[in-house]
Amino acid sequence: MRITPDEVRRIAALARIQLDDAEVQKMAADMDAILGHFETLGKLPLDDVEPTAQSVALDLPMRDDERERGLAVEDALRPAPESRDGHFVVPKVL
């Protein structure tokens, strides 16, 4: 699989980055090498390998999902620099 400089320029435009001609050539070679590695991985015989979600077995203890008393509104708002009508007051962000 060959990555062309035009493809690199298109990807760079989509990512909104500017590359000079030398960077385009280097990026094309790097991307081509990366895709070559994926081609190598694609040729591995994996027919007898079971799919897994984890490569290492994890023992994750589970707890019952029980309802607990939450934090009172007054306690949550107490450390806030400013609150109004039971809500945090924060600066507008536009």
Order of alpha helices (4+ residues) and beta strands (2+ residues): alpha-alpha-alpha-beta-beta
